[in-house]
Amino acid sequence: MAKASARSVAARILVGVMSEQRSLTAVLAEHIKQVEERDRGFCQQLCYGVIRWQPRLTLIANKLLKKPLKSKDADILALLLIGLYQLRELKTPPHAAISETVNAAKQLGKQWAGGLLNACLRNYQRQQNDIDAAVETNAHARFAHPRWLLERYQLDWPEQWQQICEANNQQPPMMLRVNRQQCDRDHYLRLLAEEGIEAQALDTGNTAILLANPCDVHKLPGFFDGMASVQDGAAQRVAELLAIQPGQRVLDACAAPGGKTGHILEQAPENEVIALDISDKRLQAIADNLSRLNLSASLVATDAADTGLWWDGEAFDRILVDAPCTGSGVIRRHPDIKLLRRPEDIDQLAETQKQLLDNLWPLLKPGGLMVYTTCSAFKQENEQQIEAFLQRHPDAAEVRPDRPPAQPRPFGFQRLPGDDVMDGFYYACLQRH
C-alpha cells in the first residue's frame, strides 16, 4: 500500500495539536510511520515549523481566507499554514509548494479544497509585501508568540523579552553528554571526528559536546552502548550542582525521562538512587535510558509530593526536585508549548512546585543538599518560589556554588533561552541546617 505524502500526514498531525490540544511528540509518534522513511524528516520539519510560526502564519491565513473554514476542515486550514510556511520560511520553489499542498488536499479526500488552497497561496505571492508589512505591526504575529506569553516575558524580563522570543523561534542545537564511566570528552570528540561528525566541547562541566549539525543517534559512536546521551548543556549543570559523593543516598523526585538520573549515576554508579515519576509510561523511559547506560536505580511510579505513599523513613543526602513547570525556557525544543499552555497553568504549577519543595524537605538529612530546577523562564516558578520557600523554612539556606551555573539572581540562578546557545533553565541549591 502506497504511503501518504509528508504534507497530508503533517496536516493530520497539526490538527491533533492545534484542534485537539495534544502534544506534538505524541501525535507525531502516532502518525509518522504513514510517511515513506525518506520523507519523515521533511514531515517533522513541516510540523515543527508550522507550530513554531503558527501565530504569524494564522494571521496571514486569516487575511487570505474570505471566510473562516469550518472546524471539520481544520485539516485544510493546516494545509494552508503548511503552504505558507513553505513559501515564507522554507523558501520552497512556489510551484512545488503550491502544487504539492493542493495534491495533499486530494489525499485527505477533499478535492474541493484544492482550488481554495491554490487561490490563497497565489494571492499570498501577489500580496506578500503588503501582508508582511501588516505582520510587522502586530507584536504577537511578528514574534510568533501568543499575547499572554509575550506579556509574561515582558513583565519578568523587560530588557530581554525580545531576545527570549527570538531564541524560542530558533531551531535548537543538538548537544551530547559523554558518559565518563566509559570515556572522557576528548576521546569521544576524536570518535566523532573519525565518523565525520563535526563537534566541539561546550564550556559547561566536563561532559558537554555541541554538534555542528543535529544527527540521528544511530550515527553516534557507541550511543547504544551508553557512551553518550543527548542532553542540553543547561540540563547537564544540574547533576554537577548536586556535588554527588560515593556512598550517598539520592532522590530524583520527578525523574522522567531519566537524563538527569543517568547523569547522577554516571558520577557514582554504586550509590543508591531512587527515581520517582507519577506516570508508569514515563517511568519506562527512565528504565530504557538506564538500561542503555548499563546503570540501575530504584524506580517508583508515584506522586513524589505524597511521601506517605512511597518513603521508607530513611533520609536522603541529596534530593533533586526537577519540578513540573511551564517549559517557558525550552520552547525552541517544544514549540507546541505556545499552543498548549494557558496563563492559568502558571499558578497551578507554582502550587505543585511549592508542595514538592515543602513535602520533600523533611526527607533531607541535616547538612544534605536539595537542588531545585525548572526549564522555565518565569520568576513565579523560579526565584519567587525559592524566596517564599526560604521564608517558610528557617532550617534552609541557599548555597552559592563556586562555579555559577547561570546568571545570579537574588535567589538562585537563571539562564534565559539561548544564553550561551543553551536552553532556558533555573537552578537553586538549598542546604539543610
N, C-alpha and C positions, 0 to 999 in steps of 0.2 A: 504494500500500500504506500502511495506517494506521501512523503512528509509534507506538512503545511509550511507555508512561507514564513520567513522570520517576521515580516511585518504583520501578518494576520495573527500570529501567536502573540506577538508583542501587544497587539490591541487587546486581546483577551486578558493578558496579564495586567495591563494598565486598568482595565475595568475592575479587576479583582482588588487593586489598590485604591483607585480613585472613587469607585462607586460602592464597593463592598467593605472598604476600610480594613483590608487585610494587609499583612506585612509583605513587602516586596520579596524578601527572601523566601517566604513560604509559598507565595503564588508562583514565583519563578521556578522553584523546585518542582512544583506540580505540573507545569506546562512545558518546560524547556525541551523535554525529550521528544515532543511532537515535531521539532525542527531538526533538519539534517545537521549532523555533528559539525560540519564545516561552517554552518551559518549561526551556530549557537552564540558565538561571541558577539556577532552583529545584533542578534535579537536582544541579548543582555544590554548591549550598548544603547539600543533604542529605548529600552525600559528605564534604565538609569538616567539617560539623558533627558527624556521627556519629563520624568518626575523631578529631576534637578531644576529644570527650567519651567515647570508647569505654571506657576503664577504668570510668567511672561507669555508663554505660548497660549494660555487660555484667554488672556486679554486680546491677543491678536485674533484668535479664532472667533471670539465674540464680535469683533469688528467686521469679520468676513461673512459670518452667517446672517442671513436676513431675519431668521427667527431661530430661537434655541431648538436644539434637537430634543426629541422625547427621551425619557430616561431609558426606554427599551433599546434605544440606539446609542447607548454610551460607547459601544464599540466603534461606531462611525466617528464620534467625537474624538475618541482615542486615535483613530487613523488620521484624522485631520491634524492632531497635535504631532503625530509621527511624521507626517509630510512636512509640516512647518519646521520641526526640529532638523530634519534633513536639509532643508533649504537654508535655514538661518544659521544653525550651529555647526552642522557637519559639512556644509558647503558641497553636498552631493550634487552632481550634474542635474539640472532641473528636469530633463527628460526622464532620467531614471527615477528620481524621487517621486515625480508625479505619476508616471505610468505604473510603477510598481505599487504605489499606495492605492491607486484605483483598482488594480488587479486584486489587491488584498481584500477589498470590499466584496468582490465576487466570491473569493474563497470563504468569506463569512456568510455567504448566501444572501447578500444584499446588493444585487445588481443595480438597483435603483440609485444607490448612493454614489456610484461611480461618477456620474455627471456632476453631482454636488461637490464632491471632493476635487474633481478636475477644475471646476469653476473657481472654487475658493482658493486653491493653491496658485492658479494662474493670476487671479486677482491680487494675491499677495505679491507675486513677482512684479506686477504692474505698479502697485501702490506702496511698494516696500519702503521707500524713503519717508512717505507721509506717516505710515503706520509705525515705523521705527522711531520717528520723532515723538509720536504720542506715547510710546513705551517709556521714553526718557523722562517724560513729565509725570509719570506715575511711579512713586517710590517702590511700591510692593512688586510691580512688574519689572522695574529696572533692576532691582536687587534680587528678584525671583524668590521672595520670602513672603509668607502670609503676614498681614498687617500686625497681628498681635505679637508675632515673633520679632519683627523689626522693632516694634515699640519696646519690647522687653530688653533687647540688646542695647537700644538707645538709652534706656533707663539705667541699666547696670554699667554700661561702657560708653559714655557719651563721646569719648575721644576715639574709641577703637571700633565702633559698631560697623562702619563701612568695611574695614579690613576683615572683620569677622565674617560678614556676608560674602565678601569676595572669596575668602578661604573656603567657606562652606560650599561654594559653587565650583570649586576645583575638583578634578579627578584625583582621588587620593593616591599617594605613592605606596609602594609595597615595601615593607620592612620585615626583617627576619631577626629572630633571637637564636643565637648559637647556644647549643646545649654543652656547657663547659664540662659536663661529666664525660663527654666524648671527644671534644676537641676545642682548641681556642679559636678566637675570632680570626687571627691572621691565617691560620691553617685553612679555615673554611673559606676565607676570601680567595686563597690560592685555588681551592677546589672549584669555586665559582668561575674563576678566570679560565681554568682548564676546560670548562664547559662552554666558554664564550659568553658567560653572563656577566655583564658589567655591573660593578657594585662598589660601595665604599663604606668604611667604618663610620658610624654615627657617634658624635660626641655626647654620648649618654651611656653611662655604665661601661661595661667591657664586653657586652654581648650583642649590641645592636648593629645591624647592617642595613643600609639603604640600597635598594636595587635601582639601577638607572631606568629600567622599564619593568612593569609587572610581568610575571611569567607564571605558567602553570606549575603547580607544586611538583608534578611528575618530573619536571626538568631539574629540580633542585637536588644536588648531590646528597645522598644519604637521608633524604627527607623522611622516607617511610621506615628508616631505621632509627629515627629520633634524633638525628644530628642537628636539626634546626626546626624552628617553628615560625609561623607567620604571626607577627605581633608588632604593633606600632611602638615606636621608641618611647612614647609618653607612657604607655602601659607598662613598659619594662622597668620604669623607675620605681614602681610600686614595691616589687619584691626586694629591691635594694634598700628601700626605706625601712623595711621590716627588720633589717640587720639580723638575719637568721643565724643562730649558732647551733652547733651539733647538740643533740640531746634535748632539744626543746619540743614542747607540745604546742602545735599551731592549729588555729581555727581559721578556715577560709569560709566566711559566713554566707556569701552569695556567689558561689564559685563558678557556675556555668558561664561559658563553655569550657573553662578549665585552663586557659592560658596562664593565668597567674598562679594557679595551683601547681602547674608543671614547673614554672619558674622557681617557686618556693622549694620544691623538692629537688630541683637541679642544684640548689645551693647546699642542701643537706639531705640526701636521699634516705638516710636511716631515721630521720625524725618522724614522729607520729603526727600526721596531718589529717585533720577531719574536715572534709569539704561538704558543705550543705547547699542544696538548692531546692526551691519549692516545687520544681517540676521534674517528674520522673524522666520525661523525654530529654530534658536539658541535662539531667544527670548522666544520661547515656553518652552525651557529647564529652563530658569530663572523662568518663571511663575510656572512651575511644582515644582521647588525647593522651591520657596517661599510659595506656597500653602501647601506643606508638613510641612513647618516650622510654618505655620499659621502667616505669615508676609506679608506685602504688600509694593510695590514700584510702581512708575510710570514707565512703560516700553515703550520704543520708539524704533522702528526699523528705524535706520537712520545712516548716516555716521557722527560719532561724530566730525570729523575734519571740517565738513561743518556746522558751527554753525548757519548760516542763515536759515538752514532748520528746526531747532528744538528749538533753545534757545529763552526763553520768555523775556530776558533782565534783569532778576533778578540774581544777583551774588551768588556764592556758598561759603560756609565756608570751605568746604573740596572737593577736586577733586581727584579721583583715576584714574590714567592712567595705567591700566594693559595692556600694549601695545602688539599688534601683534608682534611676534618675531619668530626666527628660531626654538625655542624649544630645543636648543642645551644643555639645562640643565635638560631636562626631557626625555631623550632618553630611559632610563630604563622603563618608562611607555609607551612610544610611539616609539618602535624600528623602525617603518616604516619611521620615520624622516630620518634615514640613506639612505633610498631608494628614498624618495620623495623630499627632499631638494636639492637645487643646489647652488653652490658657489655664483652665481649672485643674489640669493634671499637676501643675507645679505645687499647689497647696497639698494635694493628696500624696504626692511623692515625698514632699518635705515631712509630712506626718509619719510616713513609713520609715523614712531615714531616722527621724527622732526616736521612734520605737526601737529600731535596731540598735542604735547607739546606747540608749538607756538600759535596754534589757540585756545586752551583751557585756556591758561594762563590768557588772559584778562578777563575771566569769574570768576576768583578767587577774593574774597574780599581782600582788604588790611589787612594784618595780618592773612589771610587764609593760609591753608596748602594744597599743592599738593604732593601726593605720586606717584612716577613713579616706576613701577616694570615690570620686564620681567622674563620669565623662560629660559633665555639664559645664556650661559657662555662666550659669545663673547664680548670683550671690545668695539667694534664698536657700539653695541646696548646698551651698559651699561655706563660705566664710561666716555667713549669718547663722547657719546651722551649728557650726563649731563654737562660735561666740556664745550662743544660747546654751549649748551643752556644758561649756566650762562654767557658766554661771550656776547651772543646776548641780554640778558635781565638784565640790570643793576638794575632793581627793584626786582630781585630774589636773595635769599641767601639760601645756603644749611644749613639745621638744622641737628645736630647730636644728636639723641635720647640718653637718659641716658642708656638704655639697647640696645646695638648694636644688630641688627637682624642677623648679619653675620660678616665676616672679613672686617674691614675697608679698603677702597681703597682711592686713592687720591680724588675721588668723589664717594659718595655712599658706598654701602656695597655689597660684593659678596659672595654668598655661592656656592661653587663648588659641582657638583653632588656627592652625597654620604657623604658630610660633616655632621657629627652627624646623620647619616643614612637618611638624608632628601634629597629632590630634589635640583637641582641647581637653584638658584634664585638671582636676583639682586634687590636692593632697594635704592631709593634716596628720601629724604624728602626736599621739596622746599617751602620756605615761601615768601610771597609777602610783600614788604615794604609798 
